[in-house]
Amino acid sequence: MSEHGDSIAAIATPRGSGGVGIIRVSGADISALLENLKLATPVPRTASLRKIHDANGRLIDEVLVLYFPAPASFTGEDVLELQGHGGLVIMDMLLERVLTCGCRQARPGEFSERAFLNDKLDLVQAEAIADVIESHSRTAVRGAMRSLQGDFSRRVHSISDDLIHLRTHVEAYLDFPDEEIDTLPSEEFSTQCQSLERAISELLATARQGQMLRDGLHLVLAGKPNAGKSSLLNRLTAADTAIVSDVPGTTRDVIRERVHIDGIPIDVTDTAGLRDTADAIESEGVARARQELSRADRVLLVVDDADFSSDLLADLDDYLHAEVPVTVVRNKIDLTGRNSQIENIDGVDIVSMSTRTGDGLRLLTEHLKQVTGLATVPEGVFTARQRHLDALRRALVFVQQGRNLLDPPRPELLAEELRQAQTVLGEITGEFTSEDLLGEIFGSFCIGK
């Protein structure tokens, strides 16, 4: 159980008017709260109709009361829910009454944090609660639910168990060098390290898909003025999101929109046309475009098909970043007579299309699904976060470094590399987690979660 001795309360339903609003309370002992509210202790997990009065005895609302005694509750503490009418004012009045009866306002994410601290959830599952609520597609909801049900955590624990098994052999050899302890031959040990590397790599690939499913692809549209970037944005959003004009340099600022392509979230950013200009405002737009290009997951480099040439691509390449992948869009094929197609020339993906007619748009969207790795979302994919990917990458490096210490054998350094790998994996599920990280994670939740 956590060491929290106080009771917390918050409105658990979204702000606004609705048929029902819920006040959630959690604490080590809510009997004092019930006494102050003049409510008898409810039968656990049985809805009962009760009247809540203010300090002067005036009726606030008639509510349904649900009681979940510890430890069989979401937080592992006594949990009380008051389900009343869902108006803004009445919810505030109910919350105010509860707070005056011995509770304090919950911090963002504090209910989920208490569930984690009381071992009701691990850290991955706690994060998945927010992911379920914030999902913008059915595919993302299913992925978040898999994380919430423990699919991701089980795979992490499986790898950790294998690491512990290897550490046991190595550290036993170090602790008892004169005893008759069977030790793993270098070749067998190397084989098991390679097996661990494959397992971590496979989990990393799945987690990368899950992170993309949760956060989306940051896609930046770039190119010369009047190449059709804003028209492409309007096509992708299926709306008149950006102003389209024959006048070069119409787009001066950054325009951001989120679209979903078959359930895959993509953050599309339209930018100013890339060119040298003496116009101060347009120049600032180009500078902002450069910033967006440096942060992109992928760039759609839009060019007028009539102007397409290696010299044009070389000129635009000066604005791009080598580590950011690029797809070239040859636009306005309705004017040149080129057929819509997708091809790869010298390692560069090129999509020929028309933003005016929409010819080739489906080829582009299929291409974007392919590059995200989510063209066909695997049934077992779960949501993941950037910190999970970072931890898996570090664990992989530690195991690889450990295998490199087999020739010549250096068991004391090998044991340390394996310990580091296990610790890093423990950061994912919260077994080894700093207070600062917990504050950052749960602080991003909404109040009442």
Protein Blocks (a to p, Z undefined) as FASTA:
>chain_A
ZZbfbdcdddfbdcdddfbdcdddddfblklmmmmnopacddehiacddddddfkopafb
dcdddddddfbbfkopacddddddfbfklmmmmmmmmmmnopacddehklmmmmmmnopa
cfklmmmmmmmmmpcbfklmmmmmmmmnommmmmmmmmmmmmmmmmmmmmmmmmmmmbcc
ddddfklmmmmmmmmmmmmmmmmmmmmmmmmmmnopadddeddehilpmmmmmmmnopaf
bacdfbghklmbdcdddddeehiacdddddddddddfbfklmmmmmmmmmmmmmpfbdcd
dddfklgcfklmmmmmmmpcfklccddddehklmnopacddddeehiacddddfknopok
lmmmmmmmmmnopmbacfkbccddfklmmmmmmmmmmmmmmmmmmpccdfklmmmmmmmm
mmmmmmmnopaccfklmmmmmmmpcehZZ
